Amino acid sequence: MSQQNSAKALRSLDKDQLQKELEIAKKELARFRVSKVAGTGTLGVHDILTARKNIARINTVITQNIRASTRKAFLGKRMPHDLRAKKTRAIRRALPAHLKEKKTLRAQKKAAHFGQRLYALKA
């Protein structure tokens, strides 16, 4: 029977150990599929599902590690598009914070000469 690997435990492993885990998980999945076709053993669909999820989990951790190390390599340089923060399309296209507060020369003059009016009564 296959046992679930936790992503937290997998993150502590290095690259070679992750590759070995992946190989073991793939062999286990192949064995489950063969026994399903042969009709031997008390194998459920759940075991195949767990094995597939384990493989996906290991692949995810490997990919995350690769992306993290690549991000470190590009630190301070122009980041490739697939490594940039996704956020939302609107946020990516919005003005940066230092430009949001900036005013044009005309707007600066208008604000200086015609300040906000004060009223005695509140509406």
N, CA, C and O atoms as a GROMACS GRO file, in nm:
protein
  492
    1MET      N    1   0.083  -0.118   0.000
    1MET     CA    2   0.000   0.000   0.000
    1MET      C    3   0.087   0.125   0.000
    1MET      O    4   0.190   0.129   0.067
    2SER      N    5   0.047   0.222  -0.074
    2SER     CA    6   0.125   0.344  -0.080
    2SER      C    7   0.084   0.437   0.033
    2SER      O    8  -0.033   0.445   0.072
    3GLN      N    9   0.182   0.508   0.082
    3GLN     CA   10   0.156   0.603   0.189
    3GLN      C   11   0.180   0.743   0.135
    3GLN      O   12   0.269   0.765   0.053
    4GLN      N   13   0.098   0.837   0.183
    4GLN     CA   14   0.110   0.973   0.133
    4GLN      C   15   0.237   1.039   0.182
    4GLN      O   16   0.274   1.027   0.299
    5ASN      N   17   0.306   1.109   0.092
    5ASN     CA   18   0.420   1.191   0.129
    5ASN      C   19   0.370   1.331   0.158
    5ASN      O   20   0.285   1.382   0.085
    6SER      N   21   0.421   1.393   0.263
    6SER     CA   22   0.380   1.531   0.288
    6SER      C   23   0.477   1.623   0.215
    6SER      O   24   0.596   1.596   0.206
    7ALA      N   25   0.424   1.732   0.164
    7ALA     CA   26   0.506   1.827   0.090
    7ALA      C   27   0.611   1.889   0.182
    7ALA      O   28   0.722   1.919   0.139
    8LYS      N   29   0.575   1.907   0.308
    8LYS     CA   30   0.667   1.966   0.406
    8LYS      C   31   0.790   1.877   0.422
    8LYS      O   32   0.903   1.926   0.426
    9ALA      N   33   0.768   1.746   0.432
    9ALA     CA   34   0.879   1.652   0.447
    9ALA      C   35   0.963   1.647   0.319
    9ALA      O   36   1.085   1.636   0.324
   10LEU      N   37   0.895   1.655   0.205
   10LEU     CA   38   0.967   1.650   0.076
   10LEU      C   39   1.056   1.772   0.055
   10LEU      O   40   1.161   1.761  -0.008
   11ARG      N   41   1.014   1.887   0.106
   11ARG     CA   42   1.092   2.010   0.086
   11ARG      C   43   1.227   2.006   0.157
   11ARG      O   44   1.320   2.077   0.119
   12SER      N   45   1.237   1.922   0.259
   12SER     CA   46   1.364   1.912   0.332
   12SER      C   47   1.465   1.824   0.260
   12SER      O   48   1.584   1.826   0.293
   13LEU      N   49   1.420   1.747   0.161
   13LEU     CA   50   1.510   1.659   0.086
   13LEU      C   51   1.585   1.736  -0.021
   13LEU      O   52   1.538   1.840  -0.069
   14ASP      N   53   1.703   1.684  -0.058
   14ASP     CA   54   1.777   1.749  -0.166
   14ASP      C   55   1.736   1.690  -0.302
   14ASP      O   56   1.652   1.600  -0.309
   15LYS      N   57   1.797   1.741  -0.406
   15LYS     CA   58   1.757   1.707  -0.544
   15LYS      C   59   1.767   1.557  -0.573
   15LYS      O   60   1.675   1.499  -0.630
   16ASP      N   61   1.878   1.496  -0.534
   16ASP     CA   62   1.899   1.353  -0.563
   16ASP      C   63   1.798   1.265  -0.489
   16ASP      O   64   1.745   1.169  -0.544
   17GLN      N   65   1.772   1.301  -0.363
   17GLN     CA   66   1.675   1.224  -0.285
   17GLN      C   67   1.535   1.236  -0.343
   17GLN      O   68   1.458   1.140  -0.345
   18LEU      N   69   1.502   1.356  -0.392
   18LEU     CA   70   1.370   1.376  -0.454
   18LEU      C   71   1.357   1.292  -0.581
   18LEU      O   72   1.251   1.234  -0.607
   19GLN      N   73   1.465   1.284  -0.660
   19GLN     CA   74   1.463   1.204  -0.782
   19GLN      C   75   1.443   1.055  -0.748
   19GLN      O   76   1.371   0.984  -0.818
   20LYS      N   77   1.509   1.009  -0.640
   20LYS     CA   78   1.492   0.869  -0.598
   20LYS      C   79   1.349   0.843  -0.553
   20LYS      O   80   1.290   0.741  -0.588
   21GLU      N   81   1.294   0.938  -0.475
   21GLU     CA   82   1.155   0.924  -0.430
   21GLU      C   83   1.060   0.917  -0.550
   21GLU      O   84   0.965   0.838  -0.550
   22LEU      N   85   1.086   0.999  -0.650
   22LEU     CA   86   1.003   1.002  -0.770
   22LEU      C   87   1.011   0.868  -0.843
   22LEU      O   88   0.909   0.815  -0.888
   23GLU      N   89   1.132   0.815  -0.854
   23GLU     CA   90   1.150   0.686  -0.920
   23GLU      C   91   1.075   0.574  -0.847
   23GLU      O   92   1.010   0.490  -0.909
   24ILE      N   93   1.085   0.575  -0.714
   24ILE     CA   94   1.016   0.474  -0.633
   24ILE      C   95   0.864   0.486  -0.650
   24ILE      O   96   0.795   0.385  -0.665
   25ALA      N   97   0.815   0.609  -0.649
   25ALA     CA   98   0.670   0.632  -0.662
   25ALA      C   99   0.620   0.586  -0.799
   25ALA      O  100   0.512   0.530  -0.810
   26LYS      N  101   0.700   0.610  -0.904
   26LYS     CA  102   0.660   0.569  -1.038
   26LYS      C  103   0.658   0.416  -1.051
   26LYS      O  104   0.569   0.360  -1.114
   27LYS      N  105   0.757   0.350  -0.991
   27LYS     CA  106   0.761   0.204  -0.993
   27LYS      C  107   0.641   0.146  -0.919
   27LYS      O  108   0.582   0.046  -0.961
   28GLU      N  109   0.607   0.209  -0.807
   28GLU     CA  110   0.494   0.164  -0.728
   28GLU      C  111   0.363   0.178  -0.808
   28GLU      O  112   0.278   0.089  -0.805
   29LEU      N  113   0.348   0.290  -0.878
   29LEU     CA  114   0.229   0.311  -0.960
   29LEU      C  115   0.221   0.205  -1.070
   29LEU      O  116   0.114   0.151  -1.097
   30ALA      N  117   0.335   0.177  -1.134
   30ALA     CA  118   0.338   0.075  -1.239
   30ALA      C  119   0.298  -0.062  -1.182
   30ALA      O  120   0.225  -0.137  -1.246
   31ARG      N  121   0.346  -0.094  -1.062
   31ARG     CA  122   0.312  -0.221  -0.997
   31ARG      C  123   0.162  -0.228  -0.968
   31ARG      O  124   0.100  -0.331  -0.987
   32PHE      N  125   0.106  -0.117  -0.920
   32PHE     CA  126  -0.037  -0.113  -0.892
   32PHE      C  127  -0.119  -0.135  -1.019
   32PHE      O  128  -0.218  -0.208  -1.018
   33ARG      N  129  -0.077  -0.073  -1.127
   33ARG     CA  130  -0.150  -0.087  -1.253
   33ARG      C  131  -0.145  -0.230  -1.305
   33ARG      O  132  -0.244  -0.283  -1.355
   34VAL      N  133  -0.027  -0.292  -1.293
   34VAL     CA  134  -0.011  -0.431  -1.338
   34VAL      C  135  -0.101  -0.523  -1.255
   34VAL      O  136  -0.168  -0.610  -1.309
   35SER      N  137  -0.102  -0.502  -1.123
   35SER     CA  138  -0.184  -0.588  -1.038
   35SER      C  139  -0.333  -0.565  -1.061
   35SER      O  140  -0.414  -0.656  -1.043
   36LYS      N  141  -0.369  -0.444  -1.102
   36LYS     CA  142  -0.510  -0.416  -1.134
   36LYS      C  143  -0.552  -0.492  -1.259
   36LYS      O  144  -0.660  -0.552  -1.263
   37VAL      N  145  -0.466  -0.491  -1.361
   37VAL     CA  146  -0.497  -0.561  -1.486
   37VAL      C  147  -0.499  -0.712  -1.463
   37VAL      O  148  -0.586  -0.782  -1.514
   38ALA      N  149  -0.402  -0.761  -1.384
   38ALA     CA  150  -0.394  -0.904  -1.356
   38ALA      C  151  -0.507  -0.950  -1.264
   38ALA      O  152  -0.544  -1.067  -1.264
   39GLY      N  153  -0.561  -0.856  -1.186
   39GLY     CA  154  -0.670  -0.891  -1.096
   39GLY      C  155  -0.623  -0.960  -0.970
   39GLY      O  156  -0.702  -1.026  -0.902
   40THR      N  157  -0.495  -0.944  -0.938
   40THR     CA  158  -0.442  -1.007  -0.817
   40THR      C  159  -0.435  -0.906  -0.703
   40THR      O  160  -0.422  -0.786  -0.725
   41GLY      N  161  -0.445  -0.956  -0.582
   41GLY     CA  162  -0.430  -0.871  -0.464
   41GLY      C  163  -0.555  -0.790  -0.435
   41GLY      O  164  -0.646  -0.781  -0.517
   42THR      N  165  -0.555  -0.733  -0.317
   42THR     CA  166  -0.668  -0.649  -0.276
   42THR      C  167  -0.630  -0.504  -0.301
   42THR      O  168  -0.594  -0.430  -0.210
   43LEU      N  169  -0.638  -0.466  -0.425
   43LEU     CA  170  -0.598  -0.332  -0.464
   43LEU      C  171  -0.722  -0.250  -0.498
   43LEU      O  172  -0.809  -0.294  -0.572
   44GLY      N  173  -0.727  -0.132  -0.442
   44GLY     CA  174  -0.839  -0.045  -0.473
   44GLY      C  175  -0.796   0.068  -0.563
   44GLY      O  176  -0.677   0.090  -0.585
   45VAL      N  177  -0.893   0.138  -0.616
   45VAL     CA  178  -0.865   0.254  -0.701
   45VAL      C  179  -0.796   0.361  -0.618
   45VAL      O  180  -0.718   0.441  -0.670
   46HIS      N  181  -0.825   0.361  -0.488
   46HIS     CA  182  -0.768   0.462  -0.399
   46HIS      C  183  -0.615   0.454  -0.395
   46HIS      O  184  -0.548   0.557  -0.385
   47ASP      N  185  -0.560   0.332  -0.403
   47ASP     CA  186  -0.414   0.316  -0.400
   47ASP      C  187  -0.349   0.377  -0.523
   47ASP      O  188  -0.244   0.441  -0.512
   48ILE      N  189  -0.410   0.359  -0.639
   48ILE     CA  190  -0.358   0.419  -0.762
   48ILE      C  191  -0.367   0.570  -0.753
   48ILE      O  192  -0.275   0.641  -0.792
   49LEU      N  193  -0.480   0.620  -0.701
   49LEU     CA  194  -0.499   0.764  -0.686
   49LEU      C  195  -0.393   0.824  -0.593
   49LEU      O  196  -0.336   0.929  -0.622
   50THR      N  197  -0.368   0.756  -0.481
   50THR     CA  198  -0.267   0.803  -0.385
   50THR      C  199  -0.128   0.805  -0.448
   50THR      O  200  -0.051   0.899  -0.426
   51ALA      N  201  -0.096   0.702  -0.525
   51ALA     CA  202   0.034   0.694  -0.591
   51ALA      C  203   0.050   0.808  -0.692
   51ALA      O  204   0.157   0.870  -0.700
   52ARG      N  205  -0.056   0.835  -0.768
   52ARG     CA  206  -0.050   0.945  -0.865
   52ARG      C  207  -0.033   1.080  -0.796
   52ARG      O  208   0.043   1.166  -0.842
   53LYS      N  209  -0.104   1.098  -0.685
   53LYS     CA  210  -0.093   1.223  -0.608
   53LYS      C  211   0.047   1.240  -0.552
   53LYS      O  212   0.101   1.350  -0.549
   54ASN      N  213   0.107   1.128  -0.506
   54ASN     CA  214   0.244   1.135  -0.455
   54ASN      C  215   0.342   1.179  -0.562
   54ASN      O  216   0.430   1.261  -0.537
   55ILE      N  217   0.325   1.124  -0.682
   55ILE     CA  218   0.412   1.162  -0.794
   55ILE      C  219   0.395   1.311  -0.825
   55ILE      O  220   0.493   1.382  -0.845
   56ALA      N  221   0.270   1.356  -0.827
   56ALA     CA  222   0.244   1.498  -0.855
   56ALA      C  223   0.304   1.586  -0.746
   56ALA      O  224   0.360   1.692  -0.775
   57ARG      N  225   0.294   1.542  -0.621
   57ARG     CA  226   0.347   1.620  -0.508
   57ARG      C  227   0.499   1.632  -0.519
   57ARG      O  228   0.554   1.740  -0.497
   58ILE      N  229   0.565   1.523  -0.553
   58ILE     CA  230   0.711   1.523  -0.566
   58ILE      C  231   0.752   1.614  -0.681
   58ILE      O  232   0.845   1.694  -0.668
   59ASN      N  233   0.682   1.602  -0.795
   59ASN     CA  234   0.712   1.689  -0.910
   59ASN      C  235   0.692   1.836  -0.876
   59ASN      O  236   0.770   1.921  -0.919
   60THR      N  237   0.590   1.866  -0.799
   60THR     CA  238   0.563   2.004  -0.759
   60THR      C  239   0.677   2.059  -0.674
   60THR      O  240   0.722   2.172  -0.695
   61VAL      N  241   0.724   1.981  -0.579
   61VAL     CA  242   0.834   2.025  -0.492
   61VAL      C  243   0.961   2.045  -0.574
   61VAL      O  244   1.034   2.142  -0.552
   62ILE      N  245   0.989   1.954  -0.667
   62ILE     CA  246   1.107   1.968  -0.753
   62ILE      C  247   1.098   2.099  -0.832
   62ILE      O  248   1.195   2.174  -0.839
   63THR      N  249   0.982   2.125  -0.892
   63THR     CA  250   0.963   2.248  -0.970
   63THR      C  251   0.977   2.372  -0.883
   63THR      O  252   1.040   2.470  -0.924
   64GLN      N  253   0.920   2.368  -0.763
   64GLN     CA  254   0.930   2.483  -0.672
   64GLN      C  255   1.075   2.511  -0.636
   64GLN      O  256   1.116   2.627  -0.631
   65ASN      N  257   1.152   2.405  -0.611
   65ASN     CA  258   1.294   2.422  -0.577
   65ASN      C  259   1.371   2.484  -0.694
   65ASN      O  260   1.454   2.572  -0.674
   66ILE      N  261   1.343   2.436  -0.814
   66ILE     CA  262   1.412   2.488  -0.933
   66ILE      C  263   1.379   2.636  -0.952
   66ILE      O  264   1.468   2.718  -0.978
   67ARG      N  265   1.250   2.670  -0.939
   67ARG     CA  266   1.208   2.810  -0.958
   67ARG      C  267   1.268   2.901  -0.850
   67ARG      O  268   1.306   3.014  -0.880
   68ALA      N  269   1.276   2.852  -0.726
   68ALA     CA  270   1.332   2.932  -0.618
   68ALA      C  271   1.480   2.960  -0.642
   68ALA      O  272   1.527   3.072  -0.622
   69SER      N  273   1.554   2.857  -0.685
   69SER     CA  274   1.697   2.876  -0.710
   69SER      C  275   1.721   2.967  -0.830
   69SER      O  276   1.816   3.045  -0.832
   70THR      N  277   1.634   2.957  -0.931
   70THR     CA  278   1.647   3.044  -1.049
   70THR      C  279   1.616   3.189  -1.013
   70THR      O  280   1.681   3.281  -1.061
   71ARG      N  281   1.514   3.208  -0.926
   71ARG     CA  282   1.482   3.344  -0.880
   71ARG      C  283   1.601   3.405  -0.807
   71ARG      O  284   1.630   3.524  -0.824
   72LYS      N  285   1.670   3.324  -0.725
   72LYS     CA  286   1.787   3.375  -0.653
   72LYS      C  287   1.897   3.416  -0.752
   72LYS      O  288   1.966   3.515  -0.732
   73ALA      N  289   1.911   3.338  -0.859
   73ALA     CA  290   2.014   3.368  -0.958
   73ALA      C  291   1.984   3.499  -1.031
   73ALA      O  292   2.077   3.571  -1.070
   74PHE      N  293   1.855   3.531  -1.049
   74PHE     CA  294   1.817   3.652  -1.121
   74PHE      C  295   1.793   3.772  -1.029
   74PHE      O  296   1.747   3.877  -1.074
   75LEU      N  297   1.824   3.757  -0.900
   75LEU     CA  298   1.800   3.864  -0.804
   75LEU      C  299   1.879   3.989  -0.844
   75LEU      O  300   2.001   3.983  -0.860
   76GLY      N  301   1.811   4.101  -0.858
   76GLY     CA  302   1.876   4.226  -0.896
   76GLY      C  303   1.888   4.244  -1.046
   76GLY      O  304   1.928   4.351  -1.092
   77LYS      N  305   1.852   4.142  -1.123
   77LYS     CA  306   1.856   4.151  -1.269
   77LYS      C  307   1.714   4.150  -1.322
   77LYS      O  308   1.618   4.141  -1.245
   78ARG      N  309   1.702   4.158  -1.452
   78ARG     CA  310   1.569   4.155  -1.512
   78ARG      C  311   1.514   4.013  -1.503
   78ARG      O  312   1.572   3.919  -1.559
   79MET      N  313   1.402   3.999  -1.432
   79MET     CA  314   1.342   3.867  -1.405
   79MET      C  315   1.267   3.816  -1.528
   79MET      O  316   1.193   3.892  -1.591
   80PRO      N  317   1.286   3.688  -1.565
   80PRO     CA  318   1.208   3.631  -1.676
   80PRO      C  319   1.058   3.634  -1.643
   80PRO      O  320   1.020   3.630  -1.526
   81HIS      N  321   0.976   3.640  -1.745
   81HIS     CA  322   0.831   3.656  -1.726
   81HIS      C  323   0.770   3.544  -1.644
   81HIS      O  324   0.681   3.569  -1.562
   82ASP      N  325   0.815   3.421  -1.664
   82ASP     CA  326   0.752   3.311  -1.592
   82ASP      C  327   0.791   3.306  -1.445
   82ASP      O  328   0.732   3.230  -1.368
   83LEU      N  329   0.889   3.386  -1.404
   83LEU     CA  330   0.930   3.389  -1.264
   83LEU      C  331   0.879   3.513  -1.190
   83LEU      O  332   0.894   3.524  -1.068
   84ARG      N  333   0.818   3.605  -1.263
   84ARG     CA  334   0.768   3.726  -1.198
   84ARG      C  335   0.642   3.695  -1.119
   84ARG      O  336   0.577   3.593  -1.140
   85ALA      N  337   0.610   3.786  -1.027
   85ALA     CA  338   0.489   3.770  -0.946
   85ALA      C  339   0.368   3.780  -1.036
   85ALA      O  340   0.360   3.870  -1.120
   86LYS      N  341   0.272   3.688  -1.020
   86LYS     CA  342   0.157   3.684  -1.109
   86LYS      C  343   0.057   3.795  -1.077
   86LYS      O  344   0.020   3.872  -1.166
   87LYS      N  345   0.013   3.807  -0.952
   87LYS     CA  346  -0.085   3.906  -0.909
   87LYS      C  347  -0.206   3.904  -1.002
   87LYS      O  348  -0.253   3.796  -1.039
   88THR      N  349  -0.258   4.021  -1.040
   88THR     CA  350  -0.366   4.027  -1.138
   88THR      C  351  -0.322   4.118  -1.250
   88THR      O  352  -0.228   4.196  -1.235
   89ARG      N  353  -0.389   4.110  -1.361
   89ARG     CA  354  -0.351   4.189  -1.477
   89ARG      C  355  -0.358   4.338  -1.445
   89ARG      O  356  -0.270   4.414  -1.484
   90ALA      N  357  -0.466   4.379  -1.373
   90ALA     CA  358  -0.484   4.520  -1.339
   90ALA      C  359  -0.372   4.570  -1.248
   90ALA      O  360  -0.322   4.681  -1.266
   91ILE      N  361  -0.333   4.487  -1.150
   91ILE     CA  362  -0.226   4.528  -1.059
   91ILE      C  363  -0.093   4.541  -1.134
   91ILE      O  364  -0.016   4.634  -1.109
   92ARG      N  365  -0.066   4.447  -1.226
   92ARG     CA  366   0.060   4.451  -1.301
   92ARG      C  367   0.068   4.576  -1.388
   92ARG      O  368   0.177   4.629  -1.411
   93ARG      N  369  -0.048   4.625  -1.438
   93ARG     CA  370  -0.047   4.741  -1.526
   93ARG      C  371  -0.063   4.874  -1.454
   93ARG      O  372  -0.048   4.980  -1.515
   94ALA      N  373  -0.093   4.870  -1.324
   94ALA     CA  374  -0.112   4.992  -1.248
   94ALA      C  375   0.020   5.067  -1.233
   94ALA      O  376   0.128   5.008  -1.241
   95LEU      N  377   0.009   5.198  -1.210
   95LEU     CA  378   0.129   5.279  -1.189
   95LEU      C  379   0.201   5.236  -1.062
   95LEU      O  380   0.137   5.193  -0.966
   96PRO      N  381   0.334   5.246  -1.062
   96PRO     CA  382   0.407   5.217  -0.938
   96PRO      C  383   0.373   5.321  -0.831
   96PRO      O  384   0.323   5.429  -0.862
   97ALA      N  385   0.399   5.288  -0.707
   97ALA     CA  386   0.360   5.374  -0.594
   97ALA      C  387   0.423   5.512  -0.604
   97ALA      O  388   0.358   5.612  -0.573
   98HIS      N  389   0.550   5.520  -0.647
   98HIS     CA  390   0.616   5.651  -0.652
   98HIS      C  391   0.560   5.740  -0.763
   98HIS      O  392   0.576   5.862  -0.757
   99LEU      N  393   0.495   5.683  -0.863
   99LEU     CA  394   0.435   5.764  -0.969
   99LEU      C  395   0.289   5.798  -0.941
   99LEU      O  396   0.236   5.893  -0.999
  100LYS      N  397   0.223   5.721  -0.854
  100LYS     CA  398   0.083   5.747  -0.823
  100LYS      C  399   0.065   5.883  -0.756
  100LYS      O  400  -0.032   5.954  -0.783
  101GLU      N  401   0.158   5.918  -0.670
  101GLU     CA  402   0.148   6.043  -0.594
  101GLU      C  403   0.197   6.164  -0.672
  101GLU      O  404   0.167   6.278  -0.635
  102LYS      N  405   0.271   6.142  -0.780
  102LYS     CA  406   0.328   6.253  -0.857
  102LYS      C  407   0.218   6.332  -0.927
  102LYS      O  408   0.117   6.276  -0.969
  103LYS      N  409   0.239   6.465  -0.939
  103LYS     CA  410   0.145   6.551  -1.010
  103LYS      C  411   0.218   6.619  -1.124
  103LYS      O  412   0.339   6.639  -1.119
  104THR      N  413   0.143   6.654  -1.225
  104THR     CA  414   0.201   6.730  -1.335
  104THR      C  415   0.229   6.871  -1.286
  104THR      O  416   0.179   6.911  -1.181
  105LEU      N  417   0.308   6.947  -1.361
  105LEU     CA  418   0.341   7.085  -1.324
  105LEU      C  419   0.213   7.168  -1.315
  105LEU      O  420   0.197   7.249  -1.223
  106ARG      N  421   0.123   7.148  -1.410
  106ARG     CA  422  -0.003   7.223  -1.411
  106ARG      C  423  -0.086   7.193  -1.287
  106ARG      O  424  -0.143   7.283  -1.227
  107ALA      N  425  -0.092   7.065  -1.247
  107ALA     CA  426  -0.169   7.026  -1.129
  107ALA      C  427  -0.106   7.082  -1.002
  107ALA      O  428  -0.176   7.120  -0.909
  108GLN      N  429   0.029   7.088  -0.999
  108GLN     CA  430   0.099   7.146  -0.884
  108GLN      C  431   0.066   7.295  -0.869
  108GLN      O  432   0.038   7.342  -0.759
  109LYS      N  433   0.069   7.368  -0.981
  109LYS     CA  434   0.038   7.512  -0.979
  109LYS      C  435  -0.106   7.536  -0.936
  109LYS      O  436  -0.134   7.626  -0.856
  110LYS      N  437  -0.196   7.456  -0.988
  110LYS     CA  438  -0.338   7.471  -0.956
  110LYS      C  439  -0.361   7.448  -0.806
  110LYS      O  440  -0.437   7.521  -0.742
  111ALA      N  441  -0.296   7.347  -0.751
  111ALA     CA  442  -0.312   7.316  -0.609
  111ALA      C  443  -0.253   7.427  -0.522
  111ALA      O  444  -0.306   7.458  -0.415
  112ALA      N  445  -0.142   7.486  -0.568
  112ALA     CA  446  -0.077   7.592  -0.490
  112ALA      C  447  -0.159   7.720  -0.490
  112ALA      O  448  -0.171   7.786  -0.386
  113HIS      N  449  -0.216   7.757  -0.604
  113HIS     CA  450  -0.288   7.885  -0.618
  113HIS      C  451  -0.434   7.877  -0.575
  113HIS      O  452  -0.489   7.974  -0.524
  114PHE      N  453  -0.494   7.763  -0.595
  114PHE     CA  454  -0.635   7.749  -0.561
  114PHE      C  455  -0.652   7.631  -0.465
  114PHE      O  456  -0.683   7.520  -0.507
  115GLY      N  457  -0.630   7.656  -0.338
  115GLY     CA  458  -0.641   7.553  -0.237
  115GLY      C  459  -0.784   7.508  -0.218
  115GLY      O  460  -0.876   7.562  -0.279
  116GLN      N  461  -0.802   7.408  -0.134
  116GLN     CA  462  -0.935   7.356  -0.109
  116GLN      C  463  -1.015   7.459  -0.030
  116GLN      O  464  -0.964   7.520   0.064
  117ARG      N  465  -1.140   7.479  -0.069
  117ARG     CA  466  -1.223   7.580  -0.003
  117ARG      C  467  -1.273   7.530   0.131
  117ARG      O  468  -1.297   7.411   0.150
  118LEU      N  469  -1.289   7.625   0.223
  118LEU     CA  470  -1.341   7.594   0.357
  118LEU      C  471  -1.481   7.646   0.366
  118LEU      O  472  -1.510   7.757   0.320
  119TYR      N  473  -1.570   7.568   0.422
  119TYR     CA  474  -1.709   7.610   0.440
  119TYR      C  475  -1.742   7.607   0.590
  119TYR      O  476  -1.694   7.521   0.664
  120ALA      N  477  -1.825   7.703   0.633
  120ALA     CA  478  -1.862   7.711   0.774
  120ALA      C  479  -1.960   7.601   0.811
  120ALA      O  480  -1.954   7.546   0.921
  121LEU      N  481  -2.052   7.568   0.719
  121LEU     CA  482  -2.155   7.470   0.748
  121LEU      C  483  -2.122   7.336   0.683
  121LEU      O  484  -2.070   7.329   0.572
  122LYS      N  485  -2.155   7.229   0.756
  122LYS     CA  486  -2.139   7.096   0.697
  122LYS      C  487  -2.271   7.056   0.636
  122LYS      O  488  -2.377   7.084   0.693
  123ALA      N  489  -2.267   6.992   0.524
  123ALA     CA  490  -2.389   6.952   0.456
  123ALA      C  491  -2.455   6.836   0.524
  123ALA      O  492  -2.559   6.789   0.479
   0.00000   0.00000   0.00000
